[in-house]
Amino acid sequence: MAAEQQDDREDTVKEFHDAVNMTAKQLEKWLATDESRSVGQSDGGESVGHASGRRIVELLNKNKGDLTDDDVAHMRKVVGYVHRHIEQRPSDDITDTKWRYSLMNWGHDPKK
C-alpha cells in the first residue's frame, strides 16, 4: 500500500473514532430500543442508519490491522454522515428528538 493511501486510511480511522463517541456495548444496547428503530429511511425493512449501527458495532470490535478497504469505506461514510447531521442541530432541547436518535444509530450521541 502506498504511503499516501496508508495516511488516508489512518486519517479515516482516527476521524471515525472521533465521530463515534459511543462504545460498541452502548451502541448495541441502543440499537435494541424502539426509539432506535423509529427513525431513518427504509424500504419497509431495517433503516439505513440502523443497519449502519450494526456495522459500526462490528468495526468497533475489530483490531485496526484487520480492517478491510470496505470497512474503511464505511468508516468514511459514517464520518460524513455524523459531520453533516451535526450541522442540522435543532435549537431546542434535543433529548427526545428524531435528530438525536438518528445520530445515535450512527454511533454518535450529541448529549455526550
HUWO-V23190 format. One record per backbone hydrogen bond with DSSP energy under -0.5 kcal/mol. NH is the residue of the N-H (numbers start at 1). CO is the residue of the C=O. E is the energy in kcal/mol with one decimal. If there is no record, write none. Layout:
nh=(NH NH)
co=(CO CO)
e=(E E)
This chain:
nh=(6 7 8 9 10 11 12 13 14 15 16 17 18 19 20 21 21 22 27 28 29 30 31 32 32 33 37 38 38 39 48 51 52 53 54 55 56 57 58 59 60 61 62 66 67 72 73 74 75 76 77 78 79 80 81 82 83 84 85 86 87 88 89 97 101 102 103 104 105 106 106 107 108 109 110 112)
co=(2 3 4 5 6 7 8 9 10 11 12 13 14 15 16 19 107 107 23 24 25 26 27 28 29 30 33 34 35 36 41 47 48 49 50 51 52 53 54 55 56 57 59 63 64 68 69 70 71 72 73 74 75 76 77 78 79 80 81 82 83 85 86 94 97 98 99 100 101 102 103 104 103 107 108 109)
e=(-2.4 -2.5 -2.3 -2.5 -2.5 -2.6 -2.4 -2.3 -2.2 -2.9 -2.5 -2.1 -1.7 -2.4 -2.9 -0.9 -0.9 -1.4 -2.7 -2.5 -2.2 -2.3 -2.8 -0.8 -0.6 -2.1 -1.4 -1.0 -0.5 -0.8 -2.4 -2.3 -2.3 -2.3 -1.8 -1.9 -2.8 -2.1 -1.6 -2.4 -2.8 -1.4 -1.1 -2.0 -1.3 -2.2 -2.2 -2.0 -2.3 -2.2 -1.8 -2.4 -2.5 -2.3 -2.4 -2.8 -2.4 -2.4 -2.9 -2.3 -1.0 -1.4 -1.6 -1.4 -2.5 -2.6 -1.9 -2.6 -1.8 -0.8 -0.9 -2.0 -2.2 -0.5 -0.7 -2.0)
